[in-house]
Amino acid sequence: MKNITVLFLIFLFIQAVQAADTNPPPRLTVELRDGSRVVGESAGKYFRFHSALLGEIKLAPKDLRAVECLTTNSAKLTTANGDVLTVSFADSALGVKTSFGRVELAAGSIRKLSVTVAGAAGLRPGLVALWSGEDSGKDSAGNHDLELTDVSFAEGQVGRAFVMNGSSSCMKLADAAGLNPGTGDGLTLSAWIKPNNVYGFHPILEWNPSGKLPGIIGVQLWIGNVPGSQGVLSGQLVGDHGETHSLISPPGTVVAGRFQQVAVTYDKATGAGALYVNGVVVARGSWGRFEPLTTGDLWVSRRPTDHPGDWTYNAFFSGLLDEISIYNRALSAAEIKAVGIEENHGEPLPPPLPRPFLQNYRNGSFGEGFR
């Protein structure tokens, strides 16, 4: 019996090691004193530092959160568990593997080093798809790889990102029975967006089952809700009977030219939906229990079908998209915020608008107290 127990424990250990090995390596963002920025992976297994208190310290990238260089020979080190130490680099250079090859960065040239554990969101329950834009349409949470059309790549919020040209770039997942989060306890759609244009209509994500349900569009996350809207984030939680439940942010919530975390959630148990920008709720709704329509082809950055009178045929998104994720449950406000901070290299996100403005805006209109 004892031998069986030992063998079982060894088996569990091997399984844990194998699971750990499948996690993507942490991403490094290195800001240099001349204003340059380098993004990639550590070329070594460890970072070495010297501390007057603890002597030599050796840490794996995953155990670091940030290193802020105060002078050329002094830095504030923050570990993944929140410890803060004053240190200096023990090595004269830092090796980073980037999209353009390995580079050696002199320790004295570094202003700040941030570490993001790639795929950290994958540890959260309910994640059914994650497209990180690491030079492919691969789903790092499952087997739902995207078909890419005229998509290129650039440095993004976390590692690499999808570049959408606004006229032909799009991504598609053909109707996949295994990706139907609307049948779960709820859903969450989330992404980092850096739009070139926030005027009018720009699709981020939507299910389009028009092949089997002509004229019907499923759950959607867009910039824009009417022609001429400016900086509006829109979440359309369409039910499987065609009913639409709308979440509309205030004008000017989404801005051009910088990364913002956007998300829409719906919880079947409470019937509540919420729309987020940078971890802040920008619209709420409560409709009771229904089943969101998440069947048919999933499109990213394009609406391919014509719906007379709605002004959206062949609309495209222009800009960068990163860390596109889908959950089969509603993430809490705390979880949305935590993901945002993790993917922002441990730094808090700026609020999208002055808080009094948002507090007086609900479901597409201003409350009586707003002036």
Residue pairs with C-beta under 8 A, 6 or more apart in sequence:
23 117
23 118
23 119
23 122
24 118
24 119
24 132
24 134
24 140
25 41
25 42
25 61
25 118
26 41
26 42
26 61
26 62
26 64
26 115
26 116
26 117
26 118
27 39
27 40
27 41
27 115
27 116
27 118
27 158
27 159
28 38
28 39
28 40
28 41
28 42
28 61
28 96
28 113
28 114
28 115
29 37
29 38
29 39
29 113
29 114
29 115
29 116
29 345
30 37
30 38
30 39
30 94
30 96
30 105
30 110
30 112
30 113
30 114
31 37
31 110
31 111
31 112
31 113
31 114
32 38
32 105
32 109
32 110
32 111
33 109
33 110
33 111
34 109
37 155
38 96
38 98
38 103
38 105
39 98
39 155
39 159
39 160
40 96
40 97
40 98
40 99
40 103
41 61
41 96
41 97
42 61
42 94
42 95
42 96
42 97
43 95
43 96
43 97
43 102
44 95
45 60
46 58
46 59
46 60
47 58
47 59
47 60
47 61
47 64
47 67
47 94
48 56
48 57
48 58
48 89
48 90
48 91
49 56
49 57
49 58
49 59
49 75
49 77
49 85
49 87
49 88
49 89
49 90
50 56
50 57
50 87
50 88
50 89
50 90
51 57
51 85
51 86
51 87
52 86
53 85
53 86
54 85
56 90
57 77
57 85
57 87
59 79
61 115
62 80
62 115
62 117
63 79
63 80
63 81
64 77
64 78
64 79
64 80
64 113
64 115
65 78
65 79
65 80
65 82
65 114
65 115
65 346
66 77
66 78
66 112
66 113
66 114
66 115
66 345
66 346
67 75
67 76
67 77
67 78
67 87
67 110
67 112
67 113
68 75
68 76
68 78
68 111
68 112
68 113
69 75
69 110
69 111
69 112
69 113
70 76
72 107
72 108
73 88
73 108
74 86
74 87
74 88
75 86
75 87
75 88
75 89
76 84
76 85
76 86
76 87
77 84
77 85
77 86
77 87
78 84
78 346
79 85
80 115
80 117
89 107
89 110
91 107
92 106
92 107
93 104
93 105
93 106
93 107
94 104
94 105
94 107
94 110
94 113
95 102
95 103
95 104
95 105
96 102
96 103
96 105
99 135
99 153
99 155
99 160
114 345
114 346
114 347
115 345
115 346
116 158
116 159
116 342
116 343
116 345
116 346
117 342
118 132
118 158
118 159
119 130
119 132
119 140
120 342
120 343
121 127
121 130
121 323
121 325
121 339
121 342
121 343
122 130
122 140
122 141
124 327
124 331
124 335
124 339
125 329
126 184
126 185
126 188
126 327
126 328
126 329
126 331
127 141
127 325
127 326
127 327
128 141
128 142
128 144
128 179
128 181
128 326
128 327
128 328
129 139
129 141
129 142
129 144
129 179
129 324
129 325
129 326
130 139
130 140
130 141
130 142
130 323
130 324
130 325
130 326
131 137
131 138
131 139
131 140
131 146
131 162
131 171
131 300
131 323
131 324
131 325
132 140
132 158
132 159
132 160
132 322
132 323
132 324
133 153
133 156
133 159
133 160
133 161
133 162
133 321
133 322
133 323
133 324
134 140
134 159
134 160
135 153
135 160
136 145
136 148
137 145
137 146
137 147
137 148
137 151
137 171
138 145
139 145
139 146
141 325
142 178
142 179
143 178
144 173
144 176
144 178
144 179
145 173
146 171
146 172
146 173
146 300
147 171
147 172
147 173
147 174
148 171
149 168
149 169
149 170
149 171
149 172
150 165
150 168
150 169
150 170
151 162
151 163
151 164
151 169
151 170
151 171
152 163
152 165
152 169
153 160
153 161
153 162
153 163
154 160
154 161
154 163
154 320
155 161
156 162
156 192
156 194
156 259
156 320
156 322
156 323
157 192
157 194
157 259
157 322
157 323
157 343
157 344
158 192
158 322
158 323
158 343
159 322
160 322
161 192
161 194
161 320
161 321
161 322
162 169
162 171
162 300
162 320
162 321
162 322
162 324
163 169
163 319
163 320
164 170
164 301
164 316
164 317
164 318
164 319
164 320
164 321
165 316
165 318
166 196
166 197
166 316
166 317
166 318
166 319
167 316
167 318
168 316
169 301
169 302
169 316
169 317
170 299
170 300
170 301
170 302
170 304
170 316
171 299
171 300
171 301
172 297
172 298
172 299
172 300
173 179
173 297
173 298
174 297
175 209
175 211
175 295
175 296
175 297
176 298
179 294
179 298
179 326
180 294
180 295
181 187
181 292
181 294
181 326
181 327
181 328
182 218
182 219
182 240
182 291
182 292
182 293
182 294
182 295
183 291
183 294
183 328
184 328
184 329
185 267
185 268
185 269
185 328
185 329
185 330
186 265
186 266
186 267
186 268
186 269
186 328
186 329
186 330
187 219
187 265
187 266
187 292
187 294
187 326
187 327
187 328
187 329
187 330
188 263
188 264
188 265
188 325
188 326
188 327
188 329
188 330
188 331
188 336
189 205
189 219
189 221
189 235
189 263
189 264
189 325
189 326
190 261
190 262
190 263
190 264
190 323
190 324
190 325
190 326
190 327
190 331
190 336
190 339
191 204
191 205
191 221
191 261
191 262
191 263
191 321
191 322
191 323
191 324
191 325
192 259
192 260
192 261
192 262
192 320
192 321
192 322
192 323
192 343
193 204
193 223
193 254
193 259
193 260
193 262
193 317
193 319
193 320
193 321
193 322
194 257
194 258
194 259
194 260
194 319
194 320
194 321
194 322
195 202
195 223
195 254
195 256
195 257
195 317
195 318
195 319
196 256
196 257
196 318
196 319
197 256
197 318
197 319
198 223
198 224
198 230
198 231
198 232
198 254
198 255
198 256
199 224
199 228
199 229
199 230
199 231
200 224
200 227
200 228
200 229
200 315
201 222
201 223
201 224
201 227
201 229
201 311
201 312
201 315
202 222
202 223
202 224
202 315
202 316
202 317
202 318
203 220
203 222
203 223
203 299
203 300
203 301
203 302
203 303
203 312
203 315
203 316
203 317
204 221
204 222
204 223
204 262
204 300
204 301
204 317
204 321
205 220
205 221
205 298
205 299
205 300
205 324
206 217
206 218
206 219
206 220
206 221
206 222
206 236
206 298
206 299
206 303
207 217
207 218
207 219
207 220
207 293
207 294
207 295
207 296
207 297
207 298
207 299
208 217
208 218
208 296
208 297
208 298
208 299
208 303
208 304
208 305
209 216
209 217
209 218
209 293
209 295
209 296
209 297
210 216
210 217
210 296
210 305
211 296
211 297
212 296
213 296
215 307
216 238
216 242
216 293
217 236
217 238
217 303
217 305
217 307
218 238
218 292
218 293
218 294
218 295
218 296
219 236
219 237
219 238
219 292
219 293
219 294
220 234
220 235
220 236
220 238
221 233
221 234
221 235
221 236
221 262
221 264
222 233
222 234
222 235
222 236
223 231
223 232
223 233
223 234
223 254
223 317
224 232
224 234
225 232
225 234
225 246
225 248
225 364
227 311
229 251
230 251
230 252
231 251
231 252
231 253
231 254
231 255
232 248
232 249
232 250
232 251
232 253
232 254
233 248
233 249
233 253
233 254
233 262
233 275
233 277
233 282
233 283
234 246
234 247
234 248
234 249
235 246
235 247
235 264
235 273
235 275
235 283
236 244
236 245
236 246
236 247
237 244
237 245
237 246
237 247
237 264
237 266
237 273
237 285
237 287
237 292
238 244
238 245
238 292
238 293
239 245
239 290
239 291
239 292
239 293
240 290
240 291
240 292
240 293
241 290
242 293
243 290
245 266
245 273
245 285
245 287
245 290
246 285
246 363
246 364
247 264
247 273
247 274
247 275
247 283
247 284
247 285
247 363
248 275
248 283
248 363
248 364
249 275
249 277
249 282
249 283
249 361
250 282
250 353
250 357
250 358
250 361
252 353
253 277
253 282
253 352
253 353
254 260
254 262
254 277
254 352
256 319
259 320
259 322
260 277
260 278
260 352
261 276
261 277
261 278
261 279
261 336
261 339
261 340
261 343
261 344
261 349
262 275
262 276
262 277
263 275
263 276
263 331
263 336
264 273
264 274
264 275
264 276
265 273
265 274
265 276
265 330
265 331
265 336
266 272
266 273
266 292
266 330
267 273
267 329
267 330
268 289
268 290
268 291
269 289
270 286
271 286
271 287
271 288
271 289
271 290
272 284
272 285
272 286
272 330
273 284
273 285
273 286
273 287
274 281
274 283
274 284
274 285
274 330
274 333
275 281
275 282
275 283
275 284
276 282
276 333
276 336
277 352
278 340
278 349
278 350
278 351
278 352
279 333
279 336
279 337
279 340
279 341
279 349
280 351
280 352
280 355
280 358
281 333
281 358
282 352
282 353
282 358
282 361
283 361
283 362
283 363
283 364
284 362
284 363
285 363
300 317
300 321
300 324
301 316
301 317
301 321
302 314
302 315
302 316
302 317
303 312
303 313
303 314
303 315
304 314
305 313
306 313
307 313
323 343
331 339
337 349
340 349
341 347
341 348
341 349
351 358
352 358
357 370
359 367
360 366
360 367
360 369
360 370
361 367
361 370
